[in-house]
């Protein structure tokens, strides 16, 4: 009798666990394992980081599982409220936020939270809702561009003002990617990109905070101040180049072990991986990221609803931008903007954001045949 009861219970619970995509989860586990191994090697002085990262990983998988079981109809109804709450919290940060290290990015609600992370999820859902049912012609219709542009521009300005240039870049580029995927005309893209490119030098010189301007100037010439503002990039390049083909060996990376490499457990953990495991190790990590992106895009393409395709593709774009910005930053191809490498860097906030995003991608996979109400717009 008990065996039959157990079988009956498993039959009821089984659909909830089938939400996981085996290849996607396996590649994630590989990256998480690399994270733990690297943290243990690079963090001998901070043994608690490994235990903390294990806890973060367990929580992240639970959160991903919960998000994966949310029906698309519910997500569609909640898209605009989630976006609105995200903007409201950013306004609250602007008015009442906590200042840490010269930046007003956190809000105290019993514990410190960073609303810009919620905004990355809210923006994708909000834009997916707006573009649901829209044709390529409607996506490029002039006056209708004002709404998605405003949906992107408002949080971008609020986050950039904190200042948090890394998160602002992610919000702006994710929004631009979703507008492109919705069918935005190349003429409009060129019409915006060219003036924006011309305006960048003026923004750097007159619009940025002093420390942000120094980061950009250091990126252009890190050798100009190798022991000051250029120290991060110089040490990262040394770690990347000294690994060779197979690396110096586990626990033998001089840059990370002798504390030359800054933020080796967060923003520059990829440099630590490259130093100890060489080209082979870093190539494996990059290949894993590419595999995750391709798997997620395949899932997005299989959805029968425009909302599902746009939402899953938007979450994937956010993840891809994390990887590209951090990779460029570590290799000295972009200024240091404080963007971590997802699934690899130590920390729970960004990991939760990324795993919620992948949970919503998996929800699209599970409910790919779902029929959603037709209609273009936010309501």
Secondary structure, 3 states (H helix, E strand, C coil): CHHHHHHHHHHHHHHHHCCCCHHHHHHHHHHHHHHHHHHHHHCCCCCHHHHHHHHHHHHHHHHHHHHHCCCHHHHHHHHHHHHHHHHHHHHHHHHHCEEECCEEEEEECCCEECHHHHHHHHHHHHHHHHHCCCCHHHHCCCCCHHHHHHHHHHHHHHHHCCCCHHHHHHHHHHHHHHHHHCCCCHHHHHHHHHHHHHHHHHHHHHCCCHHHHHHHHHHHCHHHHCCCCCHHHHHHHHHHHHCCCCCCCCCCCHHHHCCCCCCCCCCCHHHHHHHHHHHHHHHHHHHHHHHHHHHHHHHHHHCCCHHHHHHHHHHHHHHHHHHHHHHHHHCCCCCCCCCCCCCCCCCCHHHHHHHHHHHHHHHHHHCCCCCCCCCCCCC
